[in-house]
């Protein structure tokens, strides 16, 4: 069965930044929602039940540090990664001693933030599993191994990245452009024909038997699912 997605709450009063971070997290296979104030963050934490909170320190009503303190007083121990434009040593200490688990200073790269998210999740709970499974197909991120029906499958780095993207979005139809943007990065200058080529490579290696898992959706893209 497919791994349950870790839930991430992104809290930042800069709506564009919050949406960008949430979108990047969804691309990486997480379930992400946003909030723009401290009060909204507390309410969202209660109803969404996140596995991790990415929390801006400077919010328009109450600070992110105070949000974290209130959660801890309520015995909510959801891990927190603070975001802030401040880089003073004292600010970092304040954030961490209030119950935070990590601290990222603005401006930051999305790759760095996502790496920190993965590290904190692995350290703090069962949702940190680095193993993806769908039908008899498995991908172990710690060992960098792919198996189909228990048999080890050798993949190139690009094939591995493509398969991982399909697996974390199992059941969701992905356009060629989405795949191109994610697997080959946003500044890749090639055509979407490379996606078709690599899907064919991947099919020969992991999808030559039954059941077939990688399906073409004509004029749209591809989806990882069981046959209908």
C-alpha positions as CSV (number, residue, x, y, z in Angstrom):
1,X,0.0,0.0,0.0
2,X,1.0,3.6,-0.5
3,X,2.8,5.3,2.4
4,X,0.7,7.8,4.3
5,X,1.7,11.3,3.5
6,X,3.2,13.4,6.3
7,X,1.1,16.5,7.0
8,X,2.9,19.9,7.1
9,X,1.4,23.2,8.3
10,X,3.2,26.3,6.8
11,X,2.6,29.5,8.7
12,X,3.8,32.8,7.2
13,X,2.0,36.2,6.8
14,X,3.7,36.5,3.3
15,X,1.0,34.7,1.4
16,X,3.1,34.2,-1.7
17,X,5.9,32.6,0.3
18,X,3.6,30.4,2.3
19,X,2.0,29.1,-0.9
20,X,5.3,28.6,-2.6
21,X,6.7,26.5,0.3
22,X,3.4,24.5,0.5
23,X,3.6,23.8,-3.3
24,X,7.2,22.7,-3.0
25,X,6.3,20.3,-0.2
26,X,3.4,18.9,-2.1
27,X,5.7,18.2,-5.0
28,X,7.9,16.3,-2.6
29,X,4.9,14.1,-1.6
30,X,3.8,15.8,1.6
31,X,0.3,17.1,2.4
32,X,0.6,20.8,3.1
33,X,-1.7,23.6,4.2
34,X,-1.1,27.2,5.1
35,X,-2.0,29.8,7.7
36,X,-1.2,33.5,7.8
37,X,-1.5,34.5,11.5
38,X,-0.7,33.0,14.9
39,X,-4.3,32.6,15.8
40,X,-5.0,30.8,12.5
41,X,-1.9,28.6,13.1
42,X,-3.3,27.5,16.4
43,X,-6.7,26.7,15.0
44,X,-5.2,24.9,12.0
45,X,-2.9,22.9,14.2
46,X,-6.0,21.7,16.1
47,X,-8.1,20.7,13.1
48,X,-5.4,19.5,10.7
49,X,-3.2,17.6,13.1
50,X,0.1,18.3,11.3
51,X,3.2,16.1,11.7
52,X,5.4,19.2,11.5
53,X,4.9,23.0,11.5
54,X,7.0,25.4,9.4
55,X,6.5,28.5,11.5
56,X,7.4,32.1,10.7
57,X,8.6,34.0,13.8
58,X,7.3,37.4,12.8
59,X,3.5,37.2,12.5
60,X,1.0,40.1,12.6
61,X,-0.9,39.1,15.8
62,X,1.2,36.9,18.1
63,X,4.8,35.7,17.4
64,X,5.7,32.3,16.1
65,X,7.6,31.8,19.3
66,X,4.5,32.4,21.3
67,X,2.5,30.1,19.1
68,X,5.1,27.4,19.8
69,X,4.9,28.1,23.6
70,X,1.1,27.8,23.6
71,X,1.2,24.5,21.7
72,X,3.7,23.1,24.2
73,X,1.6,24.3,27.2
74,X,-1.3,22.4,25.6
75,X,1.0,19.3,25.5
76,X,1.1,19.5,21.7
77,X,4.6,18.3,20.8
78,X,4.4,18.6,17.0
79,X,7.9,19.4,15.8
80,X,8.5,23.1,14.7
81,X,10.9,24.6,12.2
82,X,11.1,28.3,12.6
83,X,11.4,30.7,9.7
84,X,12.7,34.2,10.3
85,X,14.5,37.1,8.7
86,X,16.4,37.5,11.9
87,X,19.9,35.9,12.2
88,X,21.0,37.0,15.6
89,X,22.3,34.3,17.9
90,X,19.9,35.3,20.6
91,X,16.9,34.9,18.3
92,X,17.9,31.3,17.5
93,X,18.3,30.5,21.1
94,X,14.9,32.0,21.9
95,X,13.2,29.9,19.1
96,X,14.8,26.7,20.1
97,X,14.3,27.1,23.8
98,X,10.6,27.8,23.3
99,X,10.2,24.3,21.9
100,X,11.4,24.6,18.3
101,X,13.3,21.8,16.6
102,X,15.2,23.7,14.0
103,X,15.7,27.2,12.6
104,X,16.0,28.4,9.0
105,X,17.0,32.0,8.2
106,X,15.4,33.9,5.4
107,X,16.2,34.0,2.6
108,X,16.5,30.3,2.2
109,X,16.4,27.8,-0.6
110,X,13.4,25.4,-0.9
111,X,15.9,22.5,-1.2
112,X,17.4,23.4,2.2
113,X,14.1,23.7,3.9
114,X,12.8,20.4,2.5
115,X,16.0,18.7,3.6
116,X,15.5,20.1,7.1
117,X,11.8,18.9,7.1
118,X,12.9,15.4,6.2
119,X,15.6,15.4,8.9
120,X,13.2,16.6,11.6
121,X,10.5,14.1,10.6
122,X,12.9,11.2,10.6
123,X,14.1,12.2,14.1
124,X,10.7,12.7,15.6
125,X,8.2,10.1,14.6
126,X,6.8,7.2,12.6
127,X,5.7,9.4,9.8
128,X,9.4,9.7,9.0
129,X,9.5,6.4,7.2
130,X,11.7,6.6,4.1
131,X,10.1,3.7,2.4
132,X,7.5,4.1,-0.4
133,X,5.3,1.2,-1.4
134,X,2.6,0.7,-4.0
135,X,1.3,-2.8,-4.9
136,X,4.4,-5.0,-5.1
137,X,6.6,-2.0,-5.9
138,X,8.8,-0.5,-3.2
139,X,11.4,2.3,-3.0
140,X,13.7,2.6,0.0
141,X,15.1,6.1,0.2
142,X,17.6,5.3,2.9
143,X,19.1,2.4,0.9
144,X,18.5,4.0,-2.5
145,X,16.9,0.7,-3.6
146,X,13.9,-0.2,-5.8
147,X,12.3,-3.6,-5.8
148,X,9.4,-5.1,-7.8
149,X,7.9,-8.3,-6.3
150,X,11.0,-8.5,-4.0
151,X,13.4,-8.4,-6.9
152,X,16.1,-5.6,-6.9
153,X,15.8,-3.2,-9.9
154,X,18.8,-1.2,-11.0
155,X,17.8,2.4,-12.0
156,X,19.8,5.4,-13.2
157,X,19.5,8.5,-10.9
158,X,17.0,10.1,-13.3
159,X,14.9,6.9,-13.5
160,X,14.9,6.7,-9.7
161,X,13.8,10.3,-9.4
162,X,11.0,9.8,-11.9
163,X,9.8,6.7,-10.2
164,X,9.8,8.4,-6.8
165,X,7.8,11.3,-8.1
166,X,5.2,8.9,-9.6
167,X,5.0,6.9,-6.3
168,X,4.5,9.9,-4.0
169,X,1.7,11.0,-6.3
170,X,0.2,7.5,-6.8
171,X,-3.3,7.8,-8.2
172,X,-2.8,11.4,-9.4
173,X,-2.5,12.1,-13.1
174,X,0.8,14.1,-13.7
175,X,1.2,16.2,-16.8
176,X,4.4,15.9,-18.8
177,X,5.2,19.5,-17.8
178,X,4.8,18.7,-14.1
179,X,7.1,15.8,-14.5
180,X,9.6,17.8,-16.5
181,X,9.6,20.6,-14.0
182,X,10.1,18.3,-11.0
183,X,12.4,15.6,-12.3
184,X,14.5,17.8,-14.6
185,X,14.2,21.0,-12.6
186,X,12.5,24.2,-13.6
187,X,15.3,25.6,-15.7
188,X,15.6,22.5,-17.9
189,X,15.6,23.6,-21.5
190,X,14.7,20.4,-23.2
191,X,11.3,19.3,-24.7
192,X,8.7,17.1,-22.9
193,X,9.7,14.3,-25.3
194,X,12.4,13.4,-22.7
195,X,9.6,12.4,-20.3
196,X,8.1,9.9,-22.7
197,X,11.6,8.5,-23.3
198,X,12.3,8.0,-19.6
199,X,8.9,6.6,-18.9
200,X,9.6,3.9,-21.5
201,X,12.9,3.2,-19.9
202,X,11.2,2.9,-16.5
203,X,8.5,0.6,-17.8
204,X,11.0,-1.8,-19.2
205,X,12.7,-2.1,-15.8
206,X,9.9,-2.0,-13.3
207,X,6.6,-2.5,-15.2
208,X,7.2,-5.4,-17.7
209,X,5.1,-7.9,-15.7
210,X,1.6,-7.9,-14.2
211,X,0.0,-5.9,-12.9
212,X,1.0,-2.9,-15.0
213,X,1.3,0.2,-12.8
214,X,2.5,3.0,-15.0
215,X,-0.4,4.2,-17.2
216,X,-0.5,6.7,-20.0
217,X,-3.4,9.3,-20.0
218,X,-3.7,10.3,-23.6
219,X,-2.9,14.0,-24.3
220,X,-2.3,14.6,-20.6
221,X,0.5,12.6,-19.0
222,X,1.1,9.6,-16.7
223,X,-0.3,8.0,-13.5
224,X,0.9,5.3,-11.2
225,X,-2.2,3.2,-10.3
226,X,-3.5,-0.4,-10.4
227,X,-5.3,-1.5,-13.6
228,X,-9.0,-0.7,-13.7
